[in-house]
Structure formats: C-alpha cells, structure tokens
Amino acid sequence: MKKLAILTLIIVALSACGKANRDSDKISVTLDWTPNTNHTGLYVAQEMGFFSDEGLEVEILQPGQGVTDQIVATGKSQFGISYQENVIRARSEGIPLVSLAAIIQHNTSGFASLKEAGIKTPKDFEGKRYGSWDSPSEMAILGNVMQAHGADISKVKVISGVYDFFSTIGKDADFEWIFYGWDGVLAKQRGIEIDYIPLRELNPVFDYYTPVIISSDDYIRDNPEVTRRFLNAVKKGYEYCVQEPQKAGQILLKHVPELNPEQVRLSMNYLSTEYQSDAEYWGYQSTEVWFGFANWMKDETLIPGEIDVDKAYTNKFVKP
C-alpha cells in the first residue's frame, strides 16, 4: 500500500510538472495590419480560453515599424498573419516562410468605385484614377484583368499611397481595391452606392488565399506540438466565428474598442459564410490554388523562378 501511495504521488507530481511546463509556452502572433474582422478568431481564442486550454500564453501583436513576414522569419514572433503572395515571394528569395491555414477560403477583395463613376468592367478603368495601396503584385494584377478586357493599363493614372476608401474615393481616386467584407459592407450600410467587381470573378487564378497564418520552416520543425496546439485553438476560434458571428464580433470589440461597432457587425455577418465557405474544414488550402498563383507570379516575373510549392503551405495542423 505504501509503495502504491508513493507511486501515485510520483504520477501526480509528474503530471503537475508536465502541466506547468505546458503552461509556460509563451508565444506571439503578429497581425498584418491594424486589428479587424480578419483577426476575430484570434481574439475569440484568447477570450474564450482556447489558447489556455492548449497550455499556451499568446500575445497578439501589431507589426509596428517592421513587417510581419520579416518578424516571423527572424523568429521575433512565432506566428503571423500574411498573404499567399508574400509567402511565395519570400520562398523565392530563400526565406522559409510557410502558410499554416487560410483564414478566409476565397479571395473577398475586388475593385470598387462610386456608382456615378460608371465603372462596370475593367475596360472602364481607362482614363480613370486608381488609388493604389502599393502591393508588389498590384499593378501586374490590374494589368492582367485590363488586358483580358481589351484595355490598356497605361491609360490609368495611378495615385500611390491610398489606404482609406471612404476619405479618398471620388476625391483622390475613381476606383480602388477593397476587401468587400470590411469597406464594402460599410458602404452599403452608409447608403453609398458603389459598383464592385470581385477579383476572383475576373480571373480564377486570383482566387488566392488572403490572409493566411504563417510561421517558419524552422519553428514548425522544432516545435510541432506547440504549432499544433496553437492551430487547434485558432481553428476553434474561427469555427466559433462561423457559428456565432455577433458574439464573436463583441469579443473583437472588447479587445479593440476603437473599431466601428456597426462595421464589425456587418463584417462578421458577411465573413461568417466566408471563413470556411465551401471547404471541407476551416483553414484548408488547395494545391491547385497554390500552384496556380505561384505559376502566375513566375510567368509575370514577380518572382525569379519556380518555388517548391509543396513546402510553401501545409494542412497538417488544421486537418481533422
């Protein structure tokens, strides 16, 4: 009986030690931009205890003066929010970033203009002012969709450094690239009539993943269990967003009270059907999407050559 009691105490002590070690896993995830509804699942995972249930203490950071890709690549943050095109470009330059999950299953961005501008197709971009947010592949994509409609991109006046749709559209620029789930839904609520051209309807290759959750090859190789636990919690967070969009939105507002509550409400309604959309499970990434966009970037000389696409992304941490 004494031996049994001692053995029991040892098992309990080891279990407690294991839990203590697990609880000590402190990691960070760096956002791609200021907090918005693309990030709601992270705040839900934090607020609902999904991270702590996995033995994680997670700090959600904003990129500040550095860019998220560099911060993650150098190990200053274990995870980050980025975009498929950034991962492809990084890997083409020998920077081993890897995409772990698609936050939104389809590209929900496109070109928007005030209805009074009369812009219905990319052909109508000619002679207009385009408000650019200075993405490396932005002009190549704009040129591609214009060419497909028999239009000439040289006839577009590009206005650089345009980031706020509502303060610039119709004033500084005639059309801009927006995420419908943020600016588009708010325009509708404000009674601002816009024409919106979804990018994925202009060319299937532009239905790429934006945004995605990233890490580095080195980190996930050396810390597979922490990575798995982090993605387990994040997945639960976004699944909650799908099931309870308004409650999830309130959690986001609790953590980021400066956001527009009505914009968050409308955005969550929209994104609740887009986070997973038609995918088998949240976070899924398709080989076809990765190969298609990587090949397009190579053909457009946006990257110096081919990359090993199979190493650029993985589903293993979100697959049921």
MIMARLO-316767 format. One record per residue: residue in one letter; x, y, z of N, C-alpha, C in turn. Coordinates in steps of 0.1 Angstrom, whole numbers, padded with zeros to 4 digits, always signed. Each point is the difference from the previous one (the first is absolute). Layout:
! residues N
AXYZXYZXYZ;...
***
This chain:
! residues 320
M+0008-0012+0000-0008+0012+0000+0009+0013+0000;K+0011-0001+0008+0009+0012+0001+0006+0002-0014;K+0004-0011-0007+0006+0001-0013-0010+0006-0010;L-0012-0004+0001-0011+0005-0009-0002+0015+0002;A+0000+0004+0013-0002+0014+0003+0011+0008-0005;I+0013-0005+0002+0011+0008-0005+0000+0001-0016;L-0004-0011-0006-0001+0000-0015-0011+0010-0005;T-0011+0000+0008-0011+0009-0004+0005+0015+0002;L+0008+0003+0010+0005+0013+0003+0010+0004-0012;I+0008-0009-0004+0009+0002-0011-0007+0004-0013;I-0010-0008-0003-0008+0002-0012-0007+0014+0000;V-0006+0003+0012-0006+0013+0002+0010+0011-0002;A+0012-0002+0006+0010+0011-0001+0005+0002-0014;L+0002-0012-0007+0004+0001-0014-0010+0007-0009;S-0013-0003+0003-0011+0006-0008+0000+0015+0003;A+0002+0004+0012+0000+0014+0004+0012+0007-0007;C+0011-0007+0000+0012+0006-0006-0002+0002-0015;G-0006-0010-0006-0003+0000-0014-0009+0012-0004;K-0011+0002+0009-0009+0011-0002+0007+0013+0002;A+0009+0001+0010+0007+0012+0002+0008+0004-0012;N+0007-0010-0006+0009+0002-0011-0009+0005-0012;R-0011-0007-0002-0009+0003-0011-0006+0014+0002;D-0003+0004+0012-0005+0013+0002+0010+0011-0002;S+0013-0003+0000+0010+0009-0002+0003+0004-0015;D-0007-0006-0009+0002+0002-0014-0006+0014-0004;K+0009+0010+0000-0004+0013-0004+0004+0003-0015;I-0010+0004-0008+0003+0002-0014-0008+0013-0004;S+0003+0005-0012-0006+0012-0005-0005-0003-0014;V-0010+0008-0004-0005+0000-0014-0001+0015-0004;T+0007+0003-0011+0000+0014-0004-0010+0002-0012;L-0008+0010+0001-0010+0003-0010+0006+0006-0012;D-0007+0000-0011+0005+0006-0012-0004+0015-0001;W-0009+0004+0008-0005+0014-0001-0007+0003+0013;T-0007+0011+0001-0007+0003+0013-0011-0010+0002;P-0004-0003+0012-0010-0010+0002-0013+0002-0007;N-0005-0011-0006-0013+0001-0007-0006-0014+0000;T-0011-0002-0007-0008-0012+0001+0008-0012-0007;N+0010+0003-0008+0008-0012-0004+0007-0007+0012;H+0001+0008+0011+0008-0005+0011-0009-0005+0012;T-0013+0000-0002-0009-0002+0011+0002-0013+0007;G+0003-0011-0008+0002-0013+0006+0011-0001+0010;L+0010+0009-0002+0012+0000+0009-0005+0006+0014;Y-0008+0011-0001-0005+0006+0012-0010-0009+0007;V-0008-0008-0007-0009-0009+0005+0007-0011+0008;A+0011-0005-0007+0008-0011+0007+0006+0005+0013;Q+0004+0013+0000+0006+0005+0012-0011+0002+0011;E-0011+0006-0004-0011+0003+0010-0007-0012+0005;M-0002-0010-0009-0008-0012+0004+0009-0011+0007;G+0013+0003+0001+0008-0009+0007+0005-0012-0008;F-0001+0001-0013+0004-0011-0009+0016-0001+0000;F+0006+0012+0001+0015-0001+0001+0004-0006+0013;S-0006+0005+0011+0004-0005+0013-0003-0015+0002;D-0011-0004-0007-0003-0014+0000+0011-0009-0006;E+0007+0006-0009+0011-0007-0007+0013+0002+0007;G+0000+0007+0011+0012+0002+0008+0009+0011-0007;L-0007+0010-0006+0007+0011-0006-0003+0013+0005;E+0010+0009+0001-0002+0014+0003+0004+0008-0012;V-0010+0005-0007+0002+0006-0013-0002+0015+0001;E+0010+0007-0006-0001+0015-0001-0003+0003-0015;I-0010+0008-0002-0004+0005-0013+0006+0014-0002;L+0009+0000-0010+0008+0013-0002-0004+0006-0014;Q+0003+0013+0000-0001+0007-0013+0014+0003-0005;P+0002+0000-0013+0013+0000-0006+0009+0012+0003;G-0006+0011+0003+0009+0012+0003+0008+0004-0012;Q+0013+0003+0002+0008+0004-0011+0005-0011-0009;G+0001-0012+0006+0004-0012-0008-0012-0005-0008;V+0003-0009-0010-0011-0007-0007-0001-0014+0006;T-0012-0005+0000-0002-0012+0006+0008-0012-0005;D+0002-0001-0013+0007-0010-0006+0015-0001+0005;Q+0006+0012+0002+0014+0000+0005+0000-0003+0015;I-0010+0004+0007-0001-0002+0014-0001-0015+0003;V-0008-0007-0008-0002-0015+0002+0013-0007-0006;A+0005+0004-0011+0012-0006-0006+0012+0000+0009;T+0001+0011+0008+0012+0001+0009-0003-0005+0014;G-0012-0006+0002-0003-0006+0013-0004+0009+0011;K-0002+0013-0003-0005+0009+0010-0014-0002+0004;S-0008-0006-0009-0013-0005+0003-0002-0013-0006;Q-0006-0010+0007-0001-0013-0005-0010-0002-0011;F-0010+0008+0000-0011-0001-0010-0004+0014-0005;G-0006+0001-0012-0004+0013-0005-0012-0001-0010;I-0005+0011-0003-0010+0000-0011+0006+0007-0012;S-0001-0007-0011+0005+0005-0013-0009-0004-0011;Y+0006-0001-0012-0008-0003-0013+0008-0010-0008;Q-0008-0008-0008+0007-0010-0008+0011+0006-0009;E-0003+0012-0006+0011+0006-0009+0012+0003+0008;N-0001+0004+0012+0012+0003+0008+0008-0013+0003;V-0007-0010+0003+0007-0013+0003+0008-0005-0012;I-0007+0001-0012+0006-0004-0012+0013+0008-0003;R-0001+0013+0002+0011+0009-0003+0011-0003+0010;A-0003-0002+0012+0010-0002+0010+0008-0013-0003;R-0007-0011-0004+0006-0012-0002+0009+0001-0013;S-0004+0008-0009+0008+0002-0012+0013+0007+0003;E+0000+0007+0011+0012+0007+0004+0008-0008+0011;G-0004-0012+0002+0007-0009+0010-0004+0003+0014;I-0011+0007+0002-0005+0002+0014-0011-0011+0003;P+0003-0009+0009-0009-0012+0001-0013+0002+0008;L-0008+0009-0004-0014+0002+0006-0009-0011-0005;V-0010-0004+0008-0009-0010-0004-0014+0004+0005;S-0010-0003-0009-0014+0003+0004-0006-0012+0007;L-0006+0003+0011-0006-0011+0008-0015-0001-0001;A-0007+0011-0004-0014-0001-0001-0005+0012-0008;A-0011-0002-0008-0007+0011-0007-0010+0006+0010;I+0001+0012+0003-0010+0006+0009-0014+0002-0007;I+0001+0004-0012-0012+0001-0008+0001-0009-0013;Q-0010-0008-0003+0002-0010-0010+0002+0005-0014;H-0007+0011-0003+0001+0006-0013+0004+0015+0001;N+0006+0005-0011+0004+0014-0001-0013+0009+0000;T-0002+0008+0010-0012+0008+0002+0003+0015-0004;S+0011+0002-0008+0003+0013-0004-0003+0003-0014;G+0000+0013-0004-0004+0003-0014+0001+0016-0001;F-0003+0004-0012+0000+0014-0004-0013+0007+0003;A+0000+0011+0006-0012+0007+0004+0001+0015-0005;S-0012+0005-0003-0001+0014-0005-0013+0005+0004;L-0002+0013+0001-0013+0006+0001-0008-0003-0012;K-0013-0003+0001-0009-0003-0011+0000+0011-0010;E+0001+0012+0004+0000+0012-0009+0012+0000-0010;A+0011-0008+0004+0012+0000-0009-0002-0008-0012;G-0011-0009+0000-0003-0008-0012+0010-0011-0003;I+0007-0005+0010+0010-0011-0002-0007-0013+0002;K-0003-0007-0011-0007-0013+0000+0010-0012-0002;T+0010+0002-0009+0010-0010-0003+0014+0006+0000;P+0010-0008+0000+0014+0005-0001+0003+0009-0012;K-0008-0002-0011+0001+0009-0011-0002+0015+0004;D-0009+0002+0010-0004+0013+0004+0011+0006+0009;F+0011-0007+0003+0011+0005+0008+0008+0010-0008;E-0001-0001-0013+0008+0009-0008-0005+0015+0002;G+0010+0009+0001-0003+0014+0002-0004+0003+0014;K+0001-0010+0010-0004+0003+0014+0012+0000+0009;R-0002+0005+0012+0010+0000+0010-0001-0012+0009;Y+0011-0007+0002+0000-0012+0008+0007+0003+0013;G-0007-0002+0012+0007+0002+0013+0007-0013+0004;S+0013+0001-0001+0009-0012+0003+0004-0001+0014;W+0000-0012+0006+0005-0002+0013+0014-0007+0000;D+0006+0001-0012+0015-0003-0002+0004-0015+0003;S-0009-0009-0004+0004-0014+0001+0010-0004-0011;P+0009-0008+0002+0010-0004-0010-0006-0006-0013;S-0011-0007+0001-0006-0007-0011-0012+0008-0005;E-0003+0011+0006-0013+0007-0003-0001+0004-0015;M+0010+0007-0005+0000+0005-0014-0001-0012-0010;A+0007-0011+0003-0001-0011-0009-0014-0006+0000;I-0007-0001+0011-0013-0005+0000-0010+0010-0007;L+0002+0013+0003-0008+0010-0007+0002-0001-0015;G+0012-0001-0004+0003-0001-0014-0006-0013-0007;N+0001-0011+0008-0006-0012-0006-0014+0000-0002;V-0008+0006+0009-0015+0000-0001-0004+0010-0011;M+0008+0011-0001-0003+0010-0010+0003-0006-0014;Q+0011-0006-0002+0004-0006-0013-0011-0010-0004;A-0005-0008+0009-0010-0010-0003-0013+0006-0005;H-0002+0013+0003-0012+0007-0004+0004+0010-0011;G+0011-0002-0007+0004+0009-0011+0004+0014+0004;A+0004+0002+0013+0003+0013+0005+0015+0002+0002;D+0005+0012+0000+0014+0004+0001+0003+0006+0014;I+0008-0006+0008+0003+0005+0013+0007+0013+0000;S+0007+0003-0011+0007+0013-0001-0009+0012+0000;K-0013-0003-0002-0010+0011-0001-0006+0002+0014;V+0005-0007+0010-0004+0002+0014+0010+0009+0007;K-0005+0010+0007+0009+0008+0009+0000-0006+0014;V+0012-0004+0004+0001-0007+0013+0004+0010+0011;I-0009+0001+0010+0002+0008+0012+0006-0009+0011;S+0012+0002+0004+0007-0009+0009-0004+0004+0015;G+0000-0010+0009-0001+0002+0014-0015+0003+0004;V-0009-0006-0006-0014+0001+0003-0005-0011+0009;Y-0004+0002+0012-0003-0011+0010-0014+0001+0005;D-0006+0012+0000-0013+0001+0006-0010+0003-0011;F-0009-0010-0002-0010+0001-0012-0009+0011+0002;F-0006+0003+0011-0011+0009+0002+0005+0015-0001;S+0013+0002+0004+0005+0014-0001+0006+0004-0013;T+0001-0010-0009+0007+0002-0012-0008-0003-0013;I-0009-0009+0001-0008-0004-0012-0008+0012-0005;G+0001+0002-0013-0007+0012-0006+0006+0013+0002;K+0011+0000+0008+0007+0012+0002+0014-0001-0005;D+0008-0009+0006+0014-0002-0005+0001-0011-0011;A-0010-0009+0000+0000-0011-0009-0014-0004-0004;D-0001-0005-0012-0012-0004-0006-0004-0015+0003;F+0010-0008+0002-0002-0014+0004+0012-0005+0008;E-0004-0010+0009+0010-0005+0010-0002-0015+0002;W+0010-0006+0005+0000-0014+0004-0004-0001+0014;I-0011-0007+0003-0005-0001+0014-0003-0014+0004;F-0001-0003+0012-0005-0012+0006-0015+0002+0002;Y-0009-0007-0007-0014+0003+0001-0005-0002+0014;G+0005-0010+0007-0004-0003+0014+0003+0010+0010;W+0007+0011-0004+0003+0011+0009-0006+0013-0005;D+0006+0004-0012-0005+0013-0005-0013-0001-0008;G-0002-0011-0007-0012-0002-0008-0012+0000+0008;V+0000-0008+0011-0012-0001+0009-0004+0013+0006;L+0011+0008+0004-0003+0013+0006-0005+0010-0010;A+0005-0001-0012-0005+0009-0010-0015-0002-0002;K-0004-0013+0000-0015-0003-0002-0008+0005+0012;Q+0006-0001+0012-0007+0005+0012-0002+0015+0000;R+0010+0007-0005+0000+0014+0000-0008+0006-0012;G-0005-0009-0008-0008+0004-0012+0008+0006-0011;I+0013-0004+0000+0009+0005-0011-0001-0011-0011;E-0005+0004-0012-0002-0009-0011+0014-0002-0007;I+0004-0013+0000+0013-0003-0007-0003-0011-0010;D+0009+0000-0010+0002-0012-0009+0012-0007+0005;Y-0002-0014+0001+0011-0008+0005+0002-0011-0009;I+0013-0002-0004+0004-0011-0009+0009-0010+0008;P-0006-0012+0004+0009-0009+0007+0011-0005-0008;L+0012+0000+0006+0012-0005-0007-0001-0014-0005;R-0005-0009+0008-0001-0014-0003-0009-0003-0012;E-0009+0010-0003-0008-0002-0012+0006+0005-0013;L+0011+0007+0002+0007+0005-0012+0010-0010-0006;N+0006-0008+0010+0010-0010-0004+0000-0010+0011;P-0002-0013-0002+0000-0010+0010+0013-0001+0008;V+0011+0004-0007+0013-0001+0007+0001+0010+0011;F-0008+0010+0000+0000+0011+0010-0009-0004+0012;D-0005-0012+0000-0007-0004+0012+0010-0007+0010;Y+0010+0008+0003+0011-0005+0009-0004+0003+0014;Y+0009-0005+0009-0003+0001+0015+0006+0013+0005;T-0010+0007+0006+0004+0013+0006-0010+0004+0011;P+0003-0001+0012+0013-0002+0006+0003-0015+0004;V+0012-0003+0004+0003-0013+0005+0008+0001+0013;I+0001-0011+0008+0008+0000+0012+0013-0007-0004;I+0011+0007+0004+0014-0004-0004+0008-0003+0012;S+0011-0008-0002+0011-0002+0009+0012-0003-0009;S+0010-0005+0006+0013-0003-0007+0002-0015+0000;D+0007-0005-0010+0003-0014-0001+0008-0005+0013;D+0009+0009+0004+0008-0004+0012-0009-0002+0012;Y-0009+0010+0002-0008-0001+0012-0009-0012+0000;I-0007-0002-0010-0010-0012+0000+0007-0013+0000;R+0013+0000-0005+0008-0013+0001+0004-0002+0014;D+0004+0010+0007+0005-0001+0014-0011+0000+0010;N-0011+0005-0003-0011+0001+0010-0014-0005-0006;P+0000-0012-0005-0012-0004-0006-0012-0001+0009;E+0002-0003+0013-0012-0002+0009-0005+0014+0004;V+0009+0010+0002-0005+0013+0003-0008+0006-0012;T+0006-0003-0012-0007+0004-0012-0014-0006-0001;R-0001-0013+0003-0013-0007-0001-0010+0006+0010;R+0005+0002+0012-0009+0005+0011-0004+0014-0004;F+0009+0009-0005-0004+0013-0004-0011+0000-0011;L+0002-0009-0010-0010+0000-0011-0013-0007+0005;N+0001-0009+0009-0012-0006+0006-0009+0011+0006;A+0006+0009+0008-0007+0011+0006-0005+0010-0010;V+0008+0004-0009-0004+0009-0011-0011-0005-0008;K+0000-0013-0003-0010-0006-0008-0014+0001+0008;K+0001-0003+0013-0012+0001+0008-0005+0014+0000;G+0009+0010+0000-0004+0014+0000-0008+0004-0013;Y+0005-0005-0011-0006+0004-0013-0013-0008-0002;E+0000-0013+0005-0013-0007+0000-0011+0007+0008;Y+0004+0005+0011-0009+0008+0008-0005+0012-0007;C+0009+0007-0008-0004+0011-0008-0011-0004-0011;V+0001-0012-0005-0009-0005-0010-0014-0002+0007;Q+0001-0006+0012-0013-0004+0007-0006+0012+0007;E+0008+0008+0006-0006+0011+0008+0007+0014-0004;P-0003+0004-0012+0007+0012-0005-0001+0013+0008;Q-0012+0002+0006-0003+0012+0007+0007-0001+0014;K+0000-0011+0006+0007-0002+0013+0015+0002-0002;A+0005-0006-0011+0014+0001-0003+0004+0015-0003;G-0009+0007-0007+0002+0014-0002+0001+0008+0012;Q-0008-0003+0010+0000+0007+0013+0013-0003+0007;I+0006-0012-0001+0013-0003+0006+0011+0009-0007;L-0001+0001-0013+0010+0009-0007-0001+0014+0005;L-0012+0005+0001-0002+0014+0005+0004+0002+0015;K-0001-0011+0008+0005+0001+0013+0015+0002+0001;H+0007-0006-0009+0015+0001-0001+0004+0012-0008;V-0008+0004-0010+0004+0011-0008-0012+0010-0001;P-0003+0007+0011-0012+0008+0001+0000+0012-0009;E+0011+0004-0007+0000+0011-0009-0006-0003-0013;L-0003-0013-0003-0006-0004-0013-0015+0005+0000;N-0005+0002-0012-0014+0004-0002-0009-0012+0002;P-0008+0000+0011-0009-0012+0003-0009-0004-0011;E-0005+0009-0008-0009-0003-0011+0008-0007-0011;Q+0011+0005-0003+0009-0006-0010+0004-0014+0004;V+0003-0002+0013+0003-0014+0004-0012-0009-0001;R-0011+0005+0004-0013-0009-0001-0002-0004-0014;L+0000+0009-0010-0002-0003-0014+0011-0009-0005;S+0012+0003+0003+0011-0008-0005+0000-0014+0005;M-0004-0002+0013-0001-0014+0005-0011-0007-0006;N-0011+0006-0003-0011-0007-0007+0005-0005-0014;Y+0007+0009-0007+0005-0004-0013+0011-0011+0001;L+0010+0002+0009+0011-0010+0000-0004-0013+0007;S-0011+0000+0007-0004-0013+0006-0002-0011-0010;T-0004+0004-0012-0002-0009-0011+0012-0002-0009;E+0010+0008+0003+0012+0000-0009+0013-0006+0007;Y+0000+0000+0013+0012-0006+0007+0003-0014-0005;Q-0011-0008+0000+0002-0014-0005-0006-0002-0014;S-0011+0007-0002-0007-0001-0013-0003-0014-0004;D+0005-0004-0012-0003-0014-0005+0011-0010+0003;A+0010+0004+0008+0011-0009+0004-0005-0011+0009;E+0007-0011+0000-0003-0012+0009+0001+0004+0015;Y+0010+0009+0003+0003+0004+0013+0006+0014+0000;W-0001+0007+0011+0007+0013+0001+0015-0001-0002;G+0006+0009-0007+0014+0001-0001+0006-0007-0012;Y-0009-0008-0007+0005-0009-0011+0006+0009-0011;Q+0011-0006-0006+0006+0007-0011+0002-0010-0012;S-0004+0004-0012+0000-0008-0011+0014+0000-0008;T+0004-0011-0004+0012-0001-0008-0002+0008-0013;E-0012-0002-0006-0003+0007-0013+0002+0015+0002;V-0005+0006+0011+0001+0014+0002+0014+0005+0002;W+0008-0008+0007+0014+0003+0002+0008-0001-0012;F-0001-0010-0008+0007-0002-0012-0004+0011-0010;G-0013+0002-0001-0005+0010-0010+0005+0014+0002;F+0000+0005+0012+0005+0013+0002+0015+0001+0000;A+0007-0010+0005+0014+0000-0001+0005+0000-0014;N-0006-0008-0009+0004+0000-0014-0003+0013-0007;W-0012+0006+0004-0003+0013-0006+0011+0011+0004;M+0004+0000+0013+0010+0009+0005+0013-0002-0008;K+0004-0013-0002+0012-0003-0008-0001+0005-0014;D-0012-0003-0007-0002+0005-0014+0001+0015-0001;E-0004+0007+0011+0000+0015+0000+0013+0005+0005;T+0010-0009+0002+0013+0004+0005-0001+0008+0013;L-0010-0003+0008-0001+0006+0014+0009-0008+0009;I+0004-0012-0003+0010-0007+0007+0010-0005-0010;P+0012-0003+0004+0011-0003-0009-0001-0014-0007;G-0008-0009+0006-0002-0013-0006-0010-0008+0008;E+0000-0013-0003-0009-0009+0007+0003-0002+0014;I-0010-0003+0009+0003-0003+0013-0006-0014+0003;D+0005-0007+0010-0006-0013+0004-0013+0003+0008;V-0011+0000-0008-0013+0004+0006-0004-0009+0011;D+0004-0013-0001-0004-0010+0011+0006+0004+0014;K+0010+0008+0000+0007+0004+0012-0005+0014+0005;A-0008+0007-0009-0005+0013+0004-0012+0000+0009;Y-0007-0011+0000-0012-0001+0008-0002-0014+0006;T-0008-0001+0010-0003-0013+0005-0014+0000+0007;N-0007-0011-0001-0013-0001+0006+0000-0009+0013;K+0012-0005+0003+0001-0011+0010-0004+0005+0014;F+0001+0013+0003-0003+0005+0013-0015+0004+0002;V-0008+0000-0011-0014+0004+0001-0009-0012-0005;K+0006-0009-0006-0008-0012-0006-0006-0008+0012;P-0013-0003-0001-0006-0007+0011+0007-0014+0002;
***
